[in-house]
Amino acid sequence: MAIIKVKQIPHKKISSVDILGRFCYYFPQYTYSQARKLPYNRVMQLLRVVDREYAIRMIDLVNIVAAPHTDKGRLVNKLLEEFRGRV
């Protein structure tokens, strides 16, 4: 019988410089030195909000592309109502 040895997946370390650089990219009103003074939890919370908004935008784009191909274009009207509800 063959024995399979499981290897551990290496964890990718993200440096604080990368995190703060990403934060400053999405929130240009902060300079790097100002962002360094912010609490870590606040920076990560704001980056999670950015990720969530980006995911919503991508889902909307996928739905926009797929809508005309649905049965009789029913998703088009559903999307229009959803977008009107957001305004």
N, C-alpha and C positions, 0 to 999 in steps of 0.2 A: 504494500500500500504506500502511495506517495504521501510525503509530508510537505505541507505548504507552510512556509514561514511568512508571517504577516509583517510588513514593514510599516513603520510609523510615517504618516504624512508630515513632511516638514512644515512648520508654521511660518508664514511669510511675515516678517517683521516690517511694519510700516513706521518709518521714523517720524518724529515730531515735526521735522522740517517739511516733510511731504504733506502732513496733515495741515499744518499752518499755511503752506503754499496753496493747497486746494481751497482752504477757507478764504484766503485773501483773493483768490481767483473769483469765487462766487460772491464775495462781499467786498468789492473794491473800495468801499468807504473806510475800511480798516487798513492801516499800514501793517507791515510785518511786525514791527516793534509793538504796535498797539495790540495786535492779535496775540502776541506772546504773553501779554499781561492778563488776558481773559482766562477764566477758569476752564480747565479741560472739558468738564461736563457741558458747559455752555457751547463750546466750539463743536463738540461732537453732536449735541442736540441740533444745532443749526445745520450741520452737514447731513444729518438724517432727514431733516425737512427738505433739504435740497434734493437728496436721493429720492424721496417720496414724490416730490413734484415732478422730477424728471421721469419717474416711472409712470405717473399719471399721463404726462405728455406723450410718452411712447405708446401707451395703451390707446390713447385717443387717436394717434396717427394710424395705428394698426386697424382700429375700428373704421376710420375714415376710408382707408384703402379697401377694406373688406366689405363695407356697407353696400356698394353698388352690385356686388356679386351675390347678395342674399336673395332668397326667394321673393321675387317681385319688388326688390329694393326696400323691403320693410325696415331694415336697420337704418336706412337713411332718415326716415321720419323719426325714428326713436332717437337717433343721434341729435337731430335738430332740436327736439324737445329737451333733451338732456343739456345741450349747450345753452338753450334759452333759459333753462332753470338756473344755470350758474351765474347768469348776468344779474 
